[in-house]
Structure formats: C-alpha cells, structure tokens
Amino acid sequence: MSDLLFLPDLKTTEPPQENEIDMMFKVEAIKPPEHCLECGFDKLYKHSLRKQLIMDLPIRLKRVGLQLNRRRYKCRDCGSTFWERLISIDERRTLMRERYILLKRKHDLNERDAFLLETWLGNIPELKEAHELKEEFYRIWDTANPDEGRDRYRYWRKRCLSSKSKDSFKDLVRAIDNWQDEIFNYFDKRLTNAYTESINSIIRQVERMWVEATHLKRYEPRYCLMRTFIRNVSHDLIQALSARLCYMILSIGMM
C-alpha cells in the first residue's frame, strides 16, 4: 500500500482504514537519520515519539489522512535533539499548497505556475504520469468529431489501465464505461450536466422562496410584501413556472 502513496521514505505499518469518503494510512519512516543535524555525529538514539496527523492528496476521490509515527532523536555527542526529517512529506505539503496548478489545464497556466509544474513533474515521475493522463483525458473532449472522441477515449483508457496511476482513475473509467452512450452524447450538443445542475438549483431556490413566504410570522416586516406577492399563487403554479424557466434556459443552451 505504500506504493499508492508515492512517499518513498515512508512505509505503512498496517492496512489502511477506509470508508466511503476517507482513507487513513498509519505510516512511519523507513530509515532513521544517519547523523546529527547540528554537529554531524553519527551516534544517535531514539529520544521520544509522537503521532502526527497529516492530510495528504486525495486517492480515488477520497480524502487521505496519514497518521505518522514521528520519532525524535538525540545526539550522543552534542546532546541536541531533533525530529526526523521526511523530505517526501515536506515536498507533499508544498504540493498541497500549490495543488491548484495540477488541476488547471496546462495551456491556462501563467509563466510562474508553468515553471512550478515542470519542477514538480520533473522530480516525481509518478505525478508526471498522472498529470499527463489528466491532460489527455481533457483532450478527448476538445475534438468536434464524435468518432475521433471515442477513439481518443479508447487510447486513453488503454494507456490509463496499464499505468501505475490506474487505481486513481479506475472510478472514472468505470463511470464512463457504464454510461458511455450518455456521456458521448456530449458531442451532439456540446452540453454537460452543468445545465441539469443549474435547473435543479433554480427549482430549489423557487421552492425555498415559497416555503419561506408561507412560514413567515405575521409581525415580520417581509410578511406583508411577500404575502401580497404570492397571495393568489398556488404551489402547483410555482412548479410550473420553475419548469418553464428551466426549459427556456435549456433551450438557450442548445442553440
């Protein structure tokens, strides 16, 4: 399971705990430090231990926590104490702060972000592979030809399932395989489920206004104004108006 984390200086101490939204890994350093950080002396001993919770990058769309058993060492020569340094954790924390760079399309990055991206991808081969797969997936939908889009997906799927990042993409592959016809209908109208989500949002807002207006206290200032506005409006009419408004929005989107 350590390979799933891509943290070369850590090892898992037991199988991860997992539920529908979270994964928890118990980890510790593979090797102790070789010398004192203060004087360079190579005779050290374990001084103390603490458990540290670190939030890591998501895996398979799940939040990931690392319960790290971090050791503190003491130098037998100078007497100084220090916590073991874990380079991969330090790098990952920096990456967490700058992860928006990984989410954006490569052609949308400015010069600074492009430089940071190339630095990260050059140092972490597994991350480079996953990022390339992400970019290739987006390029599937850039073509206007549905047959070419399906060909691009088949090529991407084959490469994805033979990569080290396959576990990170397997839920996406399964979803597309199960809903392939519906998803590839995107090429007919160039629409996504964003329109559906917008329609649902409008319906919820209109119904919320209805509920709020019918439950206002008589002494509240808004009562008279809203009550007058909806006095002769039935709940069925509100739903009909919502559906009509949604139809108009959808029609505009299909033009």
C-alpha positions in Angstrom: 0.0 0.0 0.0 3.0 2.3 0.3 3.2 2.5 -3.5 -0.3 4.0 -3.5 1.0 7.0 -1.5 4.1 7.7 -3.6 6.1 8.6 -0.5 9.4 6.8 -0.9 10.8 7.4 2.6 7.7 6.1 4.4 6.2 2.7 4.9 2.8 1.6 6.1 2.6 -0.2 9.4 -0.8 -1.8 8.9 -3.6 -2.0 6.2 -5.4 1.3 5.6 -8.7 2.1 7.2 -11.3 3.1 4.6 -14.9 4.2 4.3 -17.0 5.9 1.5 -15.2 9.2 1.8 -12.0 8.8 3.7 -8.8 6.7 3.8 -6.4 6.6 6.7 -2.8 5.3 6.5 -0.6 4.6 9.5 3.0 5.2 8.4 6.5 5.7 9.7 10.0 6.4 8.3 11.8 3.5 6.6 15.2 4.6 7.8 16.5 6.5 10.8 18.6 9.6 10.2 22.3 8.9 9.6 23.8 11.8 11.5 23.1 14.7 13.8 21.7 17.8 12.1 23.7 20.0 14.4 27.2 18.5 14.6 27.2 15.7 12.0 28.0 13.0 14.6 26.6 9.6 13.6 25.8 8.2 17.0 22.1 8.8 17.8 19.4 7.2 19.9 15.6 7.5 20.0 14.5 10.2 22.4 10.7 10.3 22.0 7.8 9.5 19.7 4.6 11.4 18.8 1.7 10.7 16.5 1.1 13.3 13.9 -1.9 13.6 11.6 -1.2 14.9 8.1 -3.8 15.4 5.3 -2.5 14.2 2.0 -3.6 14.4 -1.6 -6.8 12.5 -2.4 -6.8 9.0 -3.7 -9.7 7.7 -5.8 -11.6 10.9 -4.9 -11.3 10.1 -1.2 -9.8 12.3 1.5 -6.5 10.8 2.7 -5.0 11.2 6.2 -1.6 10.0 7.2 -1.1 9.0 10.9 2.6 9.4 11.2 4.7 7.9 14.0 7.4 10.6 14.0 10.5 9.9 16.1 12.7 12.4 17.9 16.4 11.6 18.1 19.2 12.8 20.5 22.9 13.1 19.6 25.2 11.3 21.9 28.0 13.8 21.2 26.4 17.3 21.3 23.2 16.4 23.2 21.0 18.2 20.7 17.6 16.7 19.9 15.7 16.9 16.6 12.7 15.3 14.8 13.4 13.0 11.9 13.2 14.9 8.7 10.9 13.4 6.0 11.7 15.0 2.7 8.7 13.5 0.8 6.3 14.9 3.5 7.8 18.4 3.2 7.5 18.2 -0.6 4.0 16.9 -0.4 2.9 19.8 1.9 4.3 22.3 -0.6 2.4 20.5 -3.3 -0.8 20.6 -1.3 -0.5 24.4 -1.1 0.1 24.6 -4.9 -2.2 21.8 -6.0 -4.4 24.2 -7.9 -1.6 24.1 -10.5 -2.2 20.4 -11.1 -6.0 21.0 -11.6 -5.7 23.7 -14.2 -5.3 22.9 -17.9 -1.6 23.2 -18.9 -2.3 25.8 -21.5 -4.0 28.0 -18.9 -1.0 28.3 -16.6 1.0 31.5 -16.4 4.8 31.5 -16.6 5.3 31.1 -12.9 2.8 28.3 -12.5 4.2 26.5 -15.6 7.7 26.6 -14.1 6.4 25.2 -10.7 4.6 22.5 -12.6 7.6 21.4 -14.6 9.7 21.3 -11.4 7.2 19.0 -9.7 6.7 16.8 -12.6 10.5 16.5 -13.1 11.0 15.4 -9.5 8.1 13.0 -9.2 7.8 10.6 -12.2 4.5 9.1 -10.9 2.9 12.5 -10.6 4.1 13.3 -14.1 2.4 10.2 -15.5 -0.9 11.0 -13.6 -0.8 14.6 -14.9 -0.3 13.5 -18.5 -3.2 11.2 -18.2 -5.3 14.0 -16.8 -4.4 16.3 -19.8 -5.0 13.6 -22.3 -8.4 12.9 -20.8 -9.4 16.6 -21.2 -8.2 16.5 -24.8 -10.7 13.8 -25.6 -13.5 16.4 -25.4 -11.6 19.1 -27.4 -12.4 17.5 -30.8 -15.7 18.2 -32.6 -15.8 14.7 -34.1 -17.6 12.1 -32.0 -15.8 9.2 -33.7 -12.4 10.8 -33.0 -13.5 11.4 -29.4 -14.3 7.7 -28.9 -11.0 6.7 -30.5 -9.2 9.1 -28.2 -11.0 7.6 -25.2 -10.1 4.1 -26.2 -6.5 5.0 -26.5 -6.6 6.9 -23.2 -8.3 4.0 -21.4 -5.7 1.5 -22.6 -2.8 3.7 -21.5 -4.5 4.5 -18.2 -5.2 0.9 -17.2 -1.6 -0.1 -18.0 -0.1 2.8 -15.9 0.9 3.0 -12.3 -1.9 5.5 -11.8 -4.6 3.1 -12.8 -6.0 2.9 -9.2 -6.5 6.7 -9.2 -8.5 6.7 -12.4 -10.4 3.4 -12.1 -13.6 5.0 -10.8 -13.6 7.5 -13.7 -13.1 4.6 -16.2 -15.9 2.6 -14.6 -18.3 5.6 -14.8 -17.5 6.2 -18.5 -17.8 2.5 -19.4 -21.2 2.3 -17.6 -22.6 5.5 -19.1 -20.7 5.6 -22.4 -23.7 6.4 -24.7 -25.0 9.2 -22.4 -21.6 10.7 -21.9 -20.6 10.7 -25.5 -23.8 12.4 -26.5 -21.9 15.4 -25.4 -20.5 15.7 -28.9 -24.1 16.2 -30.3 -24.9 19.4 -28.4 -21.7 20.1 -26.6 -23.6 20.1 -23.3 -22.6 18.7 -19.9 -24.7 18.1 -16.7 -24.0 21.7 -15.7 -27.3 22.7 -17.2 -29.1 20.0 -15.2 -27.4 21.2 -12.0 -28.4 24.8 -12.9 -32.0 23.8 -13.4 -32.1 21.9 -10.1 -30.6 24.9 -8.3 -33.3 27.2 -9.8 -36.1 24.8 -8.7 -34.7 24.7 -5.2 -34.4 28.5 -5.0 -38.0 29.0 -6.1 -39.4 26.3 -3.7 -37.3 27.8 -0.9 -38.9 31.2 -1.6 -42.4 29.6 -1.4 -41.6 27.8 1.9 -40.1 31.0 3.4 -43.1 33.1 2.3 -45.7 30.7 3.7 -43.9 30.3 7.1 -43.1 34.0 7.9 -44.5 35.3 11.1 -47.2 37.9 10.7 -45.2 40.5 12.6 -42.1 40.2 10.4 -41.6 43.2 8.0 -41.2 40.9 5.0 -44.5 39.2 5.6 -46.8 41.8 4.1 -44.7 42.3 0.9 -44.1 38.6 0.2 -47.6 37.6 1.2 -49.1 40.1 -1.2 -46.8 38.9 -4.0 -47.8 35.2 -3.7 -51.4 35.7 -2.3 -53.0 34.1 -5.4 -50.1 31.9 -6.5 -50.5 28.2 -5.8 -47.7 25.7 -5.2 -48.5 24.0 -8.5 -48.2 27.2 -10.3 -44.8 27.8 -8.7 -43.6 24.4 -10.0 -45.0 25.1 -13.5 -43.2 28.5 -13.6 -40.0 26.8 -12.5 -40.3 24.1 -15.2 -41.0 26.8 -17.8 -38.0 28.9 -16.7 -35.7 25.8 -16.8 -37.0 24.9 -20.3 -36.1 28.4 -21.5 -32.6 28.1 -20.1 -32.1 24.7 -21.6 -33.3 25.9 -25.0 -30.9 28.8 -24.9 -28.0 26.4 -24.1 -28.9 24.2 -27.1 -28.7 27.0 -29.6 
